[in-house]
Amino acid sequence: MTSKAIFYHAGCPVCVAAEQNLARALDPGRYQVEVVHLGEQKHRLAEAEAAGVKSVPALVLDGAAFHINFGADLAALK
């Protein structure tokens, strides 16, 4: 059985590098990774906030938000 991991980003170079180097490195046997571009999917901002995301890029794994690097505050994406 796999757990869901959600990688939230805004498309900036920091976010893209984090996606390529971190989110894609997760074991697909353990995690089903969904990538959400909040710049293009603004309707998912509330979902990201509810998951504890404060800035992007961030990875929500097993219900906990991990902030990888400070690329953009969620308020800037609204």
N, CA, C and O atoms as a Tripos MOL2 file, in Angstrom:
@<TRIPOS>MOLECULE
protein
  312   311    78     0     0
PROTEIN
NO_CHARGES

@<TRIPOS>ATOM
      1 N           0.8430   -1.1810    0.0000 N.3       1 MET1
      2 CA          0.0000    0.0000    0.0000 C.3       1 MET1
      3 C           0.8880    1.2440    0.0000 C.2       1 MET1
      4 O           1.8840    1.3060    0.7210 O.2       1 MET1
      5 N           0.5180    2.2290   -0.8130 N.am      2 THR2
      6 CA          1.3010    3.4570   -0.8940 C.3       2 THR2
      7 C           0.5750    4.5920   -0.1910 C.2       2 THR2
      8 O          -0.6540    4.6350   -0.1410 O.2       2 THR2
      9 N           1.3640    5.5050    0.3480 N.am      3 SER3
     10 CA          0.8440    6.7350    0.9420 C.3       3 SER3
     11 C           0.9040    7.8190   -0.1100 C.2       3 SER3
     12 O           1.6460    7.7170   -1.0870 O.2       3 SER3
     13 N           0.1170    8.8540    0.0980 N.am      4 LYS4
     14 CA          0.1170    9.9720   -0.8450 C.3       4 LYS4
     15 C           1.0660   11.0530   -0.3600 C.2       4 LYS4
     16 O           1.0850   11.4000    0.8210 O.2       4 LYS4
     17 N           1.8450   11.5750   -1.2800 N.am      5 ALA5
     18 CA          2.7160   12.7210   -1.0330 C.3       5 ALA5
     19 C           2.3070   13.8020   -2.0140 C.2       5 ALA5
     20 O           2.1160   13.5280   -3.1990 O.2       5 ALA5
     21 N           2.1710   15.0280   -1.5310 N.am      6 ILE6
     22 CA          1.8050   16.1400   -2.4140 C.3       6 ILE6
     23 C           2.9230   17.1650   -2.3780 C.2       6 ILE6
     24 O           3.2960   17.6620   -1.3150 O.2       6 ILE6
     25 N           3.4500   17.4740   -3.5520 N.am      7 PHE7
     26 CA          4.5020   18.4700   -3.6920 C.3       7 PHE7
     27 C           3.8590   19.7310   -4.2530 C.2       7 PHE7
     28 O           3.3830   19.7400   -5.3880 O.2       7 PHE7
     29 N           3.8470   20.8030   -3.4510 N.am      8 TYR8
     30 CA          3.2690   22.0830   -3.8620 C.3       8 TYR8
     31 C           4.3950   23.0020   -4.3060 C.2       8 TYR8
     32 O           5.4310   23.0950   -3.6480 O.2       8 TYR8
     33 N           4.1820   23.6820   -5.4310 N.am      9 HIS9
     34 CA          5.1790   24.6420   -5.8960 C.3       9 HIS9
     35 C           4.5050   25.7390   -6.7040 C.2       9 HIS9
     36 O           3.3010   25.6910   -6.9600 O.2       9 HIS9
     37 N           5.3010   26.7330   -7.1040 N.am     10 ALA10
     38 CA          4.7620   27.8620   -7.8660 C.3      10 ALA10
     39 C           5.4500   28.0320   -9.2150 C.2      10 ALA10
     40 O           5.2060   29.0160   -9.9130 O.2      10 ALA10
     41 N           6.2960   27.0940   -9.5830 N.am     11 GLY11
     42 CA          6.9300   27.1410  -10.8920 C.3      11 GLY11
     43 C           8.2380   27.9020  -10.9640 C.2      11 GLY11
     44 O           8.8390   27.9830  -12.0360 O.2      11 GLY11
     45 N           8.6950   28.4600   -9.8580 N.am     12 CYS12
     46 CA          9.9510   29.2100   -9.8650 C.3      12 CYS12
     47 C          11.1280   28.2310   -9.9850 C.2      12 CYS12
     48 O          10.9480   27.0310   -9.7730 O.2      12 CYS12
     49 N          12.3220   28.7220  -10.3210 N.am     13 PRO13
     50 CA         13.4770   27.8270  -10.4610 C.3      13 PRO13
     51 C          13.7800   27.0060   -9.2040 C.2      13 PRO13
     52 O          14.1610   25.8410   -9.3070 O.2      13 PRO13
     53 N          13.6140   27.6040   -8.0200 N.am     14 VAL14
     54 CA         13.8430   26.8700   -6.7680 C.3      14 VAL14
     55 C          12.8480   25.7110   -6.6630 C.2      14 VAL14
     56 O          13.2130   24.5990   -6.2800 O.2      14 VAL14
     57 N          11.6010   25.9850   -7.0060 N.am     15 CYS15
     58 CA         10.5600   24.9590   -6.9240 C.3      15 CYS15
     59 C          10.8050   23.8260   -7.9120 C.2      15 CYS15
     60 O          10.6770   22.6520   -7.5660 O.2      15 CYS15
     61 N          11.1550   24.1800   -9.1340 N.am     16 VAL16
     62 CA         11.3890   23.1720  -10.1630 C.3      16 VAL16
     63 C          12.5750   22.2920   -9.7780 C.2      16 VAL16
     64 O          12.5190   21.0740   -9.9450 O.2      16 VAL16
     65 N          13.6370   22.8890   -9.2690 N.am     17 ALA17
     66 CA         14.8070   22.1130   -8.8360 C.3      17 ALA17
     67 C          14.4310   21.1800   -7.6850 C.2      17 ALA17
     68 O          14.8700   20.0300   -7.6560 O.2      17 ALA17
     69 N          13.6270   21.6600   -6.7420 N.am     18 ALA18
     70 CA         13.2020   20.8240   -5.6210 C.3      18 ALA18
     71 C          12.3470   19.6620   -6.1130 C.2      18 ALA18
     72 O          12.4770   18.5360   -5.6310 O.2      18 ALA18
     73 N          11.4750   19.9430   -7.0750 N.am     19 GLU19
     74 CA         10.6440   18.8690   -7.6310 C.3      19 GLU19
     75 C          11.5190   17.8020   -8.2800 C.2      19 GLU19
     76 O          11.3300   16.6100   -8.0380 O.2      19 GLU19
     77 N          12.4570   18.2180   -9.0860 N.am     20 GLN20
     78 CA         13.3110   17.2720   -9.8040 C.3      20 GLN20
     79 C          14.2100   16.4870   -8.8670 C.2      20 GLN20
     80 O          14.4740   15.3090   -9.1090 O.2      20 GLN20
     81 N          14.6860   17.1190   -7.7990 N.am     21 ASN21
     82 CA         15.6490   16.4710   -6.9250 C.3      21 ASN21
     83 C          15.0580   15.8030   -5.6900 C.2      21 ASN21
     84 O          15.6660   14.8790   -5.1500 O.2      21 ASN21
     85 N          13.9170   16.2360   -5.2400 N.am     22 LEU22
     86 CA         13.3620   15.6770   -4.0140 C.3      22 LEU22
     87 C          12.0940   14.8720   -4.2660 C.2      22 LEU22
     88 O          12.0340   13.6860   -3.9400 O.2      22 LEU22
     89 N          11.1050   15.4960   -4.8310 N.am     23 ALA23
     90 CA          9.8230   14.8180   -5.0160 C.3      23 ALA23
     91 C           9.9840   13.5840   -5.9030 C.2      23 ALA23
     92 O           9.3510   12.5580   -5.6560 O.2      23 ALA23
     93 N          10.8070   13.6760   -6.9100 N.am     24 ARG24
     94 CA         11.0090   12.5370   -7.8180 C.3      24 ARG24
     95 C          11.9030   11.4590   -7.2180 C.2      24 ARG24
     96 O          11.9910   10.3550   -7.7550 O.2      24 ARG24
     97 N          12.5690   11.7730   -6.1060 N.am     25 ALA25
     98 CA         13.4520   10.8020   -5.4600 C.3      25 ALA25
     99 C          12.6990    9.8890   -4.4890 C.2      25 ALA25
    100 O          13.2560    8.9000   -4.0130 O.2      25 ALA25
    101 N          11.4490   10.2110   -4.1960 N.am     26 LEU26
    102 CA         10.6720    9.3800   -3.2770 C.3      26 LEU26
    103 C          10.4280    8.0030   -3.8940 C.2      26 LEU26
    104 O          10.2110    7.8760   -5.0990 O.2      26 LEU26
    105 N          10.4650    7.0050   -3.0680 N.am     27 ASP27
    106 CA         10.2530    5.6310   -3.4990 C.3      27 ASP27
    107 C           8.8090    5.4610   -3.9880 C.2      27 ASP27
    108 O           7.8750    5.5740   -3.1940 O.2      27 ASP27
    109 N           8.6170    5.1890   -5.2870 N.am     28 PRO28
    110 CA          7.2540    5.0380   -5.7980 C.3      28 PRO28
    111 C           6.5350    3.8140   -5.2270 C.2      28 PRO28
    112 O           5.3120    3.7090   -5.3300 O.2      28 PRO28
    113 N           7.2780    2.9030   -4.6340 N.am     29 GLY29
    114 CA          6.6530    1.7680   -3.9660 C.3      29 GLY29
    115 C           6.0310    2.1560   -2.6340 C.2      29 GLY29
    116 O           5.1760    1.4470   -2.1030 O.2      29 GLY29
    117 N           6.4720    3.2920   -2.1000 N.am     30 ARG30
    118 CA          5.9480    3.7650   -0.8130 C.3      30 ARG30
    119 C           5.0380    4.9720   -0.9470 C.2      30 ARG30
    120 O           4.1100    5.1410   -0.1550 O.2      30 ARG30
    121 N           5.2960    5.8250   -1.9550 N.am     31 TYR31
    122 CA          4.5450    7.0740   -2.0780 C.3      31 TYR31
    123 C           4.0450    7.3050   -3.4910 C.2      31 TYR31
    124 O           4.7770    7.1550   -4.4690 O.2      31 TYR31
    125 N           2.7820    7.6730   -3.5670 N.am     32 GLN32
    126 CA          2.2010    8.1540   -4.8140 C.3      32 GLN32
    127 C           2.3390    9.6710   -4.7590 C.2      32 GLN32
    128 O           1.7080   10.3190   -3.9240 O.2      32 GLN32
    129 N           3.1600   10.2450   -5.6430 N.am     33 VAL33
    130 CA          3.4630   11.6720   -5.6010 C.3      33 VAL33
    131 C           2.5460   12.4360   -6.5600 C.2      33 VAL33
    132 O           2.4280   12.1040   -7.7390 O.2      33 VAL33
    133 N           1.9110   13.4600   -6.0190 N.am     34 GLU34
    134 CA          1.1220   14.3860   -6.8320 C.3      34 GLU34
    135 C           1.8300   15.7320   -6.7960 C.2      34 GLU34
    136 O           2.1850   16.2230   -5.7250 O.2      34 GLU34
    137 N           2.0330   16.3220   -7.9520 N.am     35 VAL35
    138 CA          2.6670   17.6350   -8.0500 C.3      35 VAL35
    139 C           1.5820   18.6640   -8.3320 C.2      35 VAL35
    140 O           0.8130   18.5270   -9.2840 O.2      35 VAL35
    141 N           1.5270   19.6980   -7.4930 N.am     36 VAL36
    142 CA          0.5070   20.7440   -7.6300 C.3      36 VAL36
    143 C           1.2130   22.0830   -7.8480 C.2      36 VAL36
    144 O           1.9540   22.5550   -6.9850 O.2      36 VAL36
    145 N           0.9760   22.6740   -8.9930 N.am     37 HIS37
    146 CA          1.5220   23.9910   -9.3490 C.3      37 HIS37
    147 C           0.4900   25.0210   -8.9000 C.2      37 HIS37
    148 O          -0.5210   25.2240   -9.5720 O.2      37 HIS37
    149 N           0.7440   25.6690   -7.7660 N.am     38 LEU38
    150 CA         -0.2410   26.5960   -7.1940 C.3      38 LEU38
    151 C          -0.4000   27.8690   -8.0120 C.2      38 LEU38
    152 O          -1.4110   28.5570   -7.8790 O.2      38 LEU38
    153 N           0.5610   28.1940   -8.8450 N.am     39 GLY39
    154 CA          0.3960   29.3340   -9.7380 C.3      39 GLY39
    155 C          -0.6590   29.0720  -10.7890 C.2      39 GLY39
    156 O          -1.3370   29.9920  -11.2460 O.2      39 GLY39
    157 N          -0.7970   27.8170  -11.1690 N.am     40 GLU40
    158 CA         -1.7820   27.4240  -12.1800 C.3      40 GLU40
    159 C          -3.0560   26.8460  -11.5670 C.2      40 GLU40
    160 O          -4.1020   26.8320  -12.2160 O.2      40 GLU40
    161 N          -2.9780   26.3680  -10.3200 N.am     41 GLN41
    162 CA         -4.1250   25.7440   -9.6560 C.3      41 GLN41
    163 C          -4.4470   26.4930   -8.3610 C.2      41 GLN41
    164 O          -4.4210   25.9210   -7.2720 O.2      41 GLN41
    165 N          -4.7480   27.7720   -8.5050 N.am     42 LYS42
    166 CA         -5.0050   28.6150   -7.3330 C.3      42 LYS42
    167 C          -6.1530   28.0880   -6.4680 C.2      42 LYS42
    168 O          -6.2000   28.3670   -5.2700 O.2      42 LYS42
    169 N          -7.0600   27.3410   -7.0540 N.am     43 HIS43
    170 CA         -8.1760   26.7900   -6.2830 C.3      43 HIS43
    171 C          -7.7050   25.7950   -5.2280 C.2      43 HIS43
    172 O          -8.4930   25.3920   -4.3730 O.2      43 HIS43
    173 N          -6.4330   25.3910   -5.2710 N.am     44 ARG44
    174 CA         -5.9050   24.4420   -4.2900 C.3      44 ARG44
    175 C          -5.0980   25.1200   -3.1770 C.2      44 ARG44
    176 O          -4.5190   24.4410   -2.3300 O.2      44 ARG44
    177 N          -5.0600   26.4550   -3.1780 N.am     45 LEU45
    178 CA         -4.3400   27.1910   -2.1280 C.3      45 LEU45
    179 C          -4.8930   26.8890   -0.7370 C.2      45 LEU45
    180 O          -4.1190   26.6760    0.1960 O.2      45 LEU45
    181 N          -6.1990   26.8670   -0.5830 N.am     46 ALA46
    182 CA         -6.8090   26.5940    0.7280 C.3      46 ALA46
    183 C          -6.4450   25.1920    1.2090 C.2      46 ALA46
    184 O          -6.2120   24.9770    2.3990 O.2      46 ALA46
    185 N          -6.4000   24.2530    0.2900 N.am     47 GLU47
    186 CA         -6.0040   22.8790    0.6180 C.3      47 GLU47
    187 C          -4.5670   22.8500    1.1380 C.2      47 GLU47
    188 O          -4.2690   22.1870    2.1310 O.2      47 GLU47
    189 N          -3.6810   23.5790    0.4540 N.am     48 ALA48
    190 CA         -2.2730   23.6310    0.8690 C.3      48 ALA48
    191 C          -2.1540   24.2580    2.2540 C.2      48 ALA48
    192 O          -1.4200   23.7580    3.1070 O.2      48 ALA48
    193 N          -2.8780   25.3550    2.4750 N.am     49 GLU49
    194 CA         -2.8530   26.0190    3.7900 C.3      49 GLU49
    195 C          -3.3600   25.0840    4.8810 C.2      49 GLU49
    196 O          -2.7800   25.0150    5.9650 O.2      49 GLU49
    197 N          -4.4380   24.3680    4.5960 N.am     50 ALA50
    198 CA         -5.0030   23.4470    5.5810 C.3      50 ALA50
    199 C          -4.0300   22.3190    5.9230 C.2      50 ALA50
    200 O          -4.0660   21.7690    7.0230 O.2      50 ALA50
    201 N          -3.1630   21.9830    4.9710 N.am     51 ALA51
    202 CA         -2.1580   20.9340    5.1950 C.3      51 ALA51
    203 C          -0.9350   21.4610    5.9390 C.2      51 ALA51
    204 O          -0.0310   20.6930    6.2670 O.2      51 ALA51
    205 N          -0.9020   22.7760    6.2110 N.am     52 GLY52
    206 CA          0.2110   23.3590    6.9580 C.3      52 GLY52
    207 C           1.2790   24.0150    6.1040 C.2      52 GLY52
    208 O           2.3220   24.4240    6.6150 O.2      52 GLY52
    209 N           1.0280   24.1180    4.8190 N.am     53 VAL53
    210 CA          2.0020   24.7570    3.9260 C.3      53 VAL53
    211 C           1.9590   26.2650    4.1340 C.2      53 VAL53
    212 O           0.8920   26.8780    4.0920 O.2      53 VAL53
    213 N           3.1210   26.8530    4.3580 N.am     54 LYS54
    214 CA          3.2340   28.3080    4.5470 C.3      54 LYS54
    215 C           3.9450   28.9720    3.3700 C.2      54 LYS54
    216 O           3.7030   30.1400    3.0640 O.2      54 LYS54
    217 N           4.8160   28.2220    2.7200 N.am     55 SER55
    218 CA          5.5510   28.7230    1.5600 C.3      55 SER55
    219 C           5.8580   27.5480    0.6460 C.2      55 SER55
    220 O           5.7840   26.3880    1.0530 O.2      55 SER55
    221 N           6.1990   27.8630   -0.5800 N.am     56 VAL56
    222 CA          6.5630   26.8210   -1.5400 C.3      56 VAL56
    223 C           8.0050   27.0140   -1.9660 C.2      56 VAL56
    224 O           8.4970   28.1430   -1.9810 O.2      56 VAL56
    225 N           8.6820   25.9530   -2.3090 N.am     57 PRO57
    226 CA          8.2160   24.5870   -2.4480 C.3      57 PRO57
    227 C           8.0300   23.9010   -1.0990 C.2      57 PRO57
    228 O           8.7550   24.1680   -0.1400 O.2      57 PRO57
    229 N           7.0540   23.0230   -1.0510 N.am     58 ALA58
    230 CA          6.7790   22.2580    0.1630 C.3      58 ALA58
    231 C           6.2700   20.8730   -0.2230 C.2      58 ALA58
    232 O           5.6210   20.6910   -1.2530 O.2      58 ALA58
    233 N           6.5780   19.9250    0.6150 N.am     59 LEU59
    234 CA          6.1460   18.5550    0.4040 C.3      59 LEU59
    235 C           5.3000   18.1460    1.6000 C.2      59 LEU59
    236 O           5.7410   18.2570    2.7440 O.2      59 LEU59
    237 N           4.0910   17.6760    1.3410 N.am     60 VAL60
    238 CA          3.2300   17.1620    2.4010 C.3      60 VAL60
    239 C           3.3160   15.6480    2.3320 C.2      60 VAL60
    240 O           2.9190   15.0190    1.3510 O.2      60 VAL60
    241 N           3.8440   15.0900    3.3990 N.am     61 LEU61
    242 CA          4.1470   13.6630    3.4480 C.3      61 LEU61
    243 C           3.5770   13.0890    4.7390 C.2      61 LEU61
    244 O           3.9150   13.5440    5.8310 O.2      61 LEU61
    245 N           2.7270   12.1060    4.6110 N.am     62 ASP62
    246 CA          2.1040   11.4860    5.7860 C.3      62 ASP62
    247 C           1.4430   12.5190    6.6980 C.2      62 ASP62
    248 O           1.5000   12.3970    7.9220 O.2      62 ASP62
    249 N           0.8180   13.5340    6.1030 N.am     63 GLY63
    250 CA          0.0880   14.5410    6.8540 C.3      63 GLY63
    251 C           0.9090   15.6620    7.4400 C.2      63 GLY63
    252 O           0.3630   16.5220    8.1300 O.2      63 GLY63
    253 N           2.2150   15.6830    7.1860 N.am     64 ALA64
    254 CA          3.0790   16.7410    7.7240 C.3      64 ALA64
    255 C           3.6800   17.5390    6.5730 C.2      64 ALA64
    256 O           4.1240   16.9710    5.5750 O.2      64 ALA64
    257 N           3.6900   18.8620    6.7230 N.am     65 ALA65
    258 CA          4.2490   19.7450    5.6930 C.3      65 ALA65
    259 C           5.7320   19.9620    5.9590 C.2      65 ALA65
    260 O           6.1300   20.3210    7.0670 O.2      65 ALA65
    261 N           6.5350   19.7430    4.9440 N.am     66 PHE66
    262 CA          7.9710   19.9780    5.0080 C.3      66 PHE66
    263 C           8.3080   21.0950    4.0330 C.2      66 PHE66
    264 O           8.0910   20.9630    2.8290 O.2      66 PHE66
    265 N           8.8340   22.1840    4.5510 N.am     67 HIS67
    266 CA          9.2020   23.3320    3.7290 C.3      67 HIS67
    267 C          10.6500   23.1570    3.2950 C.2      67 HIS67
    268 O          11.5610   23.1010    4.1210 O.2      67 HIS67
    269 N          10.8420   23.0700    1.9910 N.am     68 ILE68
    270 CA         12.1420   22.7150    1.4390 C.3      68 ILE68
    271 C          13.0690   23.9130    1.3540 C.2      68 ILE68
    272 O          14.2380   23.8170    1.7260 O.2      68 ILE68
    273 N          12.5780   25.0130    0.8810 N.am     69 ASN69
    274 CA         13.3420   26.2430    0.7250 C.3      69 ASN69
    275 C          12.3050   27.3440    0.5920 C.2      69 ASN69
    276 O          11.1770   27.0790    0.1740 O.2      69 ASN69
    277 N          12.6540   28.5470    0.9310 N.am     70 PHE70
    278 CA         11.6770   29.6240    0.8300 C.3      70 PHE70
    279 C          11.6930   30.2060   -0.5690 C.2      70 PHE70
    280 O          12.5440   31.0320   -0.8980 O.2      70 PHE70
    281 N          10.7470   29.7730   -1.3910 N.am     71 GLY71
    282 CA         10.6300   30.2940   -2.7450 C.3      71 GLY71
    283 C           9.5870   31.3950   -2.8110 C.2      71 GLY71
    284 O           9.8490   32.4670   -3.3560 O.2      71 GLY71
    285 N           8.4050   31.1400   -2.2610 N.am     72 ALA72
    286 CA          7.3240   32.1280   -2.2660 C.3      72 ALA72
    287 C           6.3580   31.8360   -1.1210 C.2      72 ALA72
    288 O           6.0050   30.6840   -0.8680 O.2      72 ALA72
    289 N           5.9440   32.8790   -0.4480 N.am     73 ASP73
    290 CA          4.9290   32.7680    0.5820 C.3      73 ASP73
    291 C           3.5860   32.5120   -0.0980 C.2      73 ASP73
    292 O           3.3290   33.0340   -1.1820 O.2      73 ASP73
    293 N           2.7370   31.7170    0.5320 N.am     74 LEU74
    294 CA          1.4230   31.4370   -0.0740 C.3      74 LEU74
    295 C           0.6250   32.7150   -0.2930 C.2      74 LEU74
    296 O          -0.1320   32.8020   -1.2590 O.2      74 LEU74
    297 N           0.7750   33.7110    0.5850 N.am     75 ALA75
    298 CA          0.0390   34.9610    0.4300 C.3      75 ALA75
    299 C           0.3730   35.6400   -0.9010 C.2      75 ALA75
    300 O          -0.4750   36.3210   -1.4770 O.2      75 ALA75
    301 N           1.5820   35.4610   -1.3830 N.am     76 ALA76
    302 CA          1.9790   36.0660   -2.6590 C.3      76 ALA76
    303 C           1.3200   35.3960   -3.8460 C.2      76 ALA76
    304 O           1.2800   35.9660   -4.9370 O.2      76 ALA76
    305 N           0.8030   34.1920   -3.6490 N.am     77 LEU77
    306 CA          0.1650   33.4480   -4.7410 C.3      77 LEU77
    307 C          -1.3260   33.7150   -4.8580 C.2      77 LEU77
    308 O          -1.9620   33.3200   -5.8350 O.2      77 LEU77
    309 N          -1.8840   34.3930   -3.8480 N.am     78 LYS78
    310 CA         -3.3360   34.6460   -3.8500 C.3      78 LYS78
    311 C          -3.7190   35.7620   -4.7840 C.2      78 LYS78
    312 O          -4.8990   36.0930   -4.8980 O.2      78 LYS78
@<TRIPOS>BOND
     1     1     2 1
     2     2     3 1
     3     3     4 2
     4     3     5 am
     5     5     6 1
     6     6     7 1
     7     7     8 2
     8     7     9 am
     9     9    10 1
    10    10    11 1
    11    11    12 2
    12    11    13 am
    13    13    14 1
    14    14    15 1
    15    15    16 2
    16    15    17 am
    17    17    18 1
    18    18    19 1
    19    19    20 2
    20    19    21 am
    21    21    22 1
    22    22    23 1
    23    23    24 2
    24    23    25 am
    25    25    26 1
    26    26    27 1
    27    27    28 2
    28    27    29 am
    29    29    30 1
    30    30    31 1
    31    31    32 2
    32    31    33 am
    33    33    34 1
    34    34    35 1
    35    35    36 2
    36    35    37 am
    37    37    38 1
    38    38    39 1
    39    39    40 2
    40    39    41 am
    41    41    42 1
    42    42    43 1
    43    43    44 2
    44    43    45 am
    45    45    46 1
    46    46    47 1
    47    47    48 2
    48    47    49 am
    49    49    50 1
    50    50    51 1
    51    51    52 2
    52    51    53 am
    53    53    54 1
    54    54    55 1
    55    55    56 2
    56    55    57 am
    57    57    58 1
    58    58    59 1
    59    59    60 2
    60    59    61 am
    61    61    62 1
    62    62    63 1
    63    63    64 2
    64    63    65 am
    65    65    66 1
    66    66    67 1
    67    67    68 2
    68    67    69 am
    69    69    70 1
    70    70    71 1
    71    71    72 2
    72    71    73 am
    73    73    74 1
    74    74    75 1
    75    75    76 2
    76    75    77 am
    77    77    78 1
    78    78    79 1
    79    79    80 2
    80    79    81 am
    81    81    82 1
    82    82    83 1
    83    83    84 2
    84    83    85 am
    85    85    86 1
    86    86    87 1
    87    87    88 2
    88    87    89 am
    89    89    90 1
    90    90    91 1
    91    91    92 2
    92    91    93 am
    93    93    94 1
    94    94    95 1
    95    95    96 2
    96    95    97 am
    97    97    98 1
    98    98    99 1
    99    99   100 2
   100    99   101 am
   101   101   102 1
   102   102   103 1
   103   103   104 2
   104   103   105 am
   105   105   106 1
   106   106   107 1
   107   107   108 2
   108   107   109 am
   109   109   110 1
   110   110   111 1
   111   111   112 2
   112   111   113 am
   113   113   114 1
   114   114   115 1
   115   115   116 2
   116   115   117 am
   117   117   118 1
   118   118   119 1
   119   119   120 2
   120   119   121 am
   121   121   122 1
   122   122   123 1
   123   123   124 2
   124   123   125 am
   125   125   126 1
   126   126   127 1
   127   127   128 2
   128   127   129 am
   129   129   130 1
   130   130   131 1
   131   131   132 2
   132   131   133 am
   133   133   134 1
   134   134   135 1
   135   135   136 2
   136   135   137 am
   137   137   138 1
   138   138   139 1
   139   139   140 2
   140   139   141 am
   141   141   142 1
   142   142   143 1
   143   143   144 2
   144   143   145 am
   145   145   146 1
   146   146   147 1
   147   147   148 2
   148   147   149 am
   149   149   150 1
   150   150   151 1
   151   151   152 2
   152   151   153 am
   153   153   154 1
   154   154   155 1
   155   155   156 2
   156   155   157 am
   157   157   158 1
   158   158   159 1
   159   159   160 2
   160   159   161 am
   161   161   162 1
   162   162   163 1
   163   163   164 2
   164   163   165 am
   165   165   166 1
   166   166   167 1
   167   167   168 2
   168   167   169 am
   169   169   170 1
   170   170   171 1
   171   171   172 2
   172   171   173 am
   173   173   174 1
   174   174   175 1
   175   175   176 2
   176   175   177 am
   177   177   178 1
   178   178   179 1
   179   179   180 2
   180   179   181 am
   181   181   182 1
   182   182   183 1
   183   183   184 2
   184   183   185 am
   185   185   186 1
   186   186   187 1
   187   187   188 2
   188   187   189 am
   189   189   190 1
   190   190   191 1
   191   191   192 2
   192   191   193 am
   193   193   194 1
   194   194   195 1
   195   195   196 2
   196   195   197 am
   197   197   198 1
   198   198   199 1
   199   199   200 2
   200   199   201 am
   201   201   202 1
   202   202   203 1
   203   203   204 2
   204   203   205 am
   205   205   206 1
   206   206   207 1
   207   207   208 2
   208   207   209 am
   209   209   210 1
   210   210   211 1
   211   211   212 2
   212   211   213 am
   213   213   214 1
   214   214   215 1
   215   215   216 2
   216   215   217 am
   217   217   218 1
   218   218   219 1
   219   219   220 2
   220   219   221 am
   221   221   222 1
   222   222   223 1
   223   223   224 2
   224   223   225 am
   225   225   226 1
   226   226   227 1
   227   227   228 2
   228   227   229 am
   229   229   230 1
   230   230   231 1
   231   231   232 2
   232   231   233 am
   233   233   234 1
   234   234   235 1
   235   235   236 2
   236   235   237 am
   237   237   238 1
   238   238   239 1
   239   239   240 2
   240   239   241 am
   241   241   242 1
   242   242   243 1
   243   243   244 2
   244   243   245 am
   245   245   246 1
   246   246   247 1
   247   247   248 2
   248   247   249 am
   249   249   250 1
   250   250   251 1
   251   251   252 2
   252   251   253 am
   253   253   254 1
   254   254   255 1
   255   255   256 2
   256   255   257 am
   257   257   258 1
   258   258   259 1
   259   259   260 2
   260   259   261 am
   261   261   262 1
   262   262   263 1
   263   263   264 2
   264   263   265 am
   265   265   266 1
   266   266   267 1
   267   267   268 2
   268   267   269 am
   269   269   270 1
   270   270   271 1
   271   271   272 2
   272   271   273 am
   273   273   274 1
   274   274   275 1
   275   275   276 2
   276   275   277 am
   277   277   278 1
   278   278   279 1
   279   279   280 2
   280   279   281 am
   281   281   282 1
   282   282   283 1
   283   283   284 2
   284   283   285 am
   285   285   286 1
   286   286   287 1
   287   287   288 2
   288   287   289 am
   289   289   290 1
   290   290   291 1
   291   291   292 2
   292   291   293 am
   293   293   294 1
   294   294   295 1
   295   295   296 2
   296   295   297 am
   297   297   298 1
   298   298   299 1
   299   299   300 2
   300   299   301 am
   301   301   302 1
   302   302   303 1
   303   303   304 2
   304   303   305 am
   305   305   306 1
   306   306   307 1
   307   307   308 2
   308   307   309 am
   309   309   310 1
   310   310   311 1
   311   311   312 2
@<TRIPOS>SUBSTRUCTURE
     1 MET1         2 RESIDUE 1 A MET
     2 THR2         6 RESIDUE 1 A THR
     3 SER3        10 RESIDUE 1 A SER
     4 LYS4        14 RESIDUE 1 A LYS
     5 ALA5        18 RESIDUE 1 A ALA
     6 ILE6        22 RESIDUE 1 A ILE
     7 PHE7        26 RESIDUE 1 A PHE
     8 TYR8        30 RESIDUE 1 A TYR
     9 HIS9        34 RESIDUE 1 A HIS
    10 ALA10       38 RESIDUE 1 A ALA
    11 GLY11       42 RESIDUE 1 A GLY
    12 CYS12       46 RESIDUE 1 A CYS
    13 PRO13       50 RESIDUE 1 A PRO
    14 VAL14       54 RESIDUE 1 A VAL
    15 CYS15       58 RESIDUE 1 A CYS
    16 VAL16       62 RESIDUE 1 A VAL
    17 ALA17       66 RESIDUE 1 A ALA
    18 ALA18       70 RESIDUE 1 A ALA
    19 GLU19       74 RESIDUE 1 A GLU
    20 GLN20       78 RESIDUE 1 A GLN
    21 ASN21       82 RESIDUE 1 A ASN
    22 LEU22       86 RESIDUE 1 A LEU
    23 ALA23       90 RESIDUE 1 A ALA
    24 ARG24       94 RESIDUE 1 A ARG
    25 ALA25       98 RESIDUE 1 A ALA
    26 LEU26      102 RESIDUE 1 A LEU
    27 ASP27      106 RESIDUE 1 A ASP
    28 PRO28      110 RESIDUE 1 A PRO
    29 GLY29      114 RESIDUE 1 A GLY
    30 ARG30      118 RESIDUE 1 A ARG
    31 TYR31      122 RESIDUE 1 A TYR
    32 GLN32      126 RESIDUE 1 A GLN
    33 VAL33      130 RESIDUE 1 A VAL
    34 GLU34      134 RESIDUE 1 A GLU
    35 VAL35      138 RESIDUE 1 A VAL
    36 VAL36      142 RESIDUE 1 A VAL
    37 HIS37      146 RESIDUE 1 A HIS
    38 LEU38      150 RESIDUE 1 A LEU
    39 GLY39      154 RESIDUE 1 A GLY
    40 GLU40      158 RESIDUE 1 A GLU
    41 GLN41      162 RESIDUE 1 A GLN
    42 LYS42      166 RESIDUE 1 A LYS
    43 HIS43      170 RESIDUE 1 A HIS
    44 ARG44      174 RESIDUE 1 A ARG
    45 LEU45      178 RESIDUE 1 A LEU
    46 ALA46      182 RESIDUE 1 A ALA
    47 GLU47      186 RESIDUE 1 A GLU
    48 ALA48      190 RESIDUE 1 A ALA
    49 GLU49      194 RESIDUE 1 A GLU
    50 ALA50      198 RESIDUE 1 A ALA
    51 ALA51      202 RESIDUE 1 A ALA
    52 GLY52      206 RESIDUE 1 A GLY
    53 VAL53      210 RESIDUE 1 A VAL
    54 LYS54      214 RESIDUE 1 A LYS
    55 SER55      218 RESIDUE 1 A SER
    56 VAL56      222 RESIDUE 1 A VAL
    57 PRO57      226 RESIDUE 1 A PRO
    58 ALA58      230 RESIDUE 1 A ALA
    59 LEU59      234 RESIDUE 1 A LEU
    60 VAL60      238 RESIDUE 1 A VAL
    61 LEU61      242 RESIDUE 1 A LEU
    62 ASP62      246 RESIDUE 1 A ASP
    63 GLY63      250 RESIDUE 1 A GLY
    64 ALA64      254 RESIDUE 1 A ALA
    65 ALA65      258 RESIDUE 1 A ALA
    66 PHE66      262 RESIDUE 1 A PHE
    67 HIS67      266 RESIDUE 1 A HIS
    68 ILE68      270 RESIDUE 1 A ILE
    69 ASN69      274 RESIDUE 1 A ASN
    70 PHE70      278 RESIDUE 1 A PHE
    71 GLY71      282 RESIDUE 1 A GLY
    72 ALA72      286 RESIDUE 1 A ALA
    73 ASP73      290 RESIDUE 1 A ASP
    74 LEU74      294 RESIDUE 1 A LEU
    75 ALA75      298 RESIDUE 1 A ALA
    76 ALA76      302 RESIDUE 1 A ALA
    77 LEU77      306 RESIDUE 1 A LEU
    78 LYS78      310 RESIDUE 1 A LYS
